[in-house]
Amino acid sequence: METKLTDSCVDAVAGCSQLRMLGLTNAVLTNKSAVVLAKLTALEELDLTGTSVQPAKLAQLRGALPKCTILPQ
């Protein structure tokens, strides 16, 4: 059985302020998750490849998390 990560799963990690790496490849995520992820300021690597997060939101995330490498480029 395959479990898909969704926006509500991202809400669950919102309190993990020391999280440094997060891989969410092919998760069922929308722009809503980008708002939550922007609060994780300790992130150094974030992979959103294959999600529905739009390019404009990815750009906003890069602005909010300047020390974080965010995929897709």
C-alpha positions, -999 to +999 in steps of 0.1 A: +000+000+000+014+034-010+008+064+012+008+099-004+020+129+016-004+158+014-006+194+026-019+182+059+012+161+064+033+193+059+012+210+086+024+183+109+061+192+105+055+229+109+068+227+145+101+211+135+121+243+136+155+226+136+147+204+105+176+207+080+166+184+051+132+175+038+124+154+007+089+156-005+094+143-040+061+134-058+040+143-027+005+156-033+013+192-023-001+225-034+010+262-029-006+259+006+024+239+017+049+265+006+035+289+032+042+264+060+076+254+046+087+290+045+086+290+083+112+262+085+142+286+085+168+260+094+162+241+062+193+236+041+178+212+015+142+209+003+131+188-026+096+195-040+102+178-074+070+163-088+046+184-066+020+209-077+038+238-060+038+265-087+071+282-099+060+316-084+056+299-050+090+282-054+105+316-060+089+330-029+102+300-009+137+308-022+134+343-010+121+332+024+148+305+027+179+320+011+203+294+026+182+265+014+188+246-018+153+241-032+145+216-060+133+217-087+155+245-099 
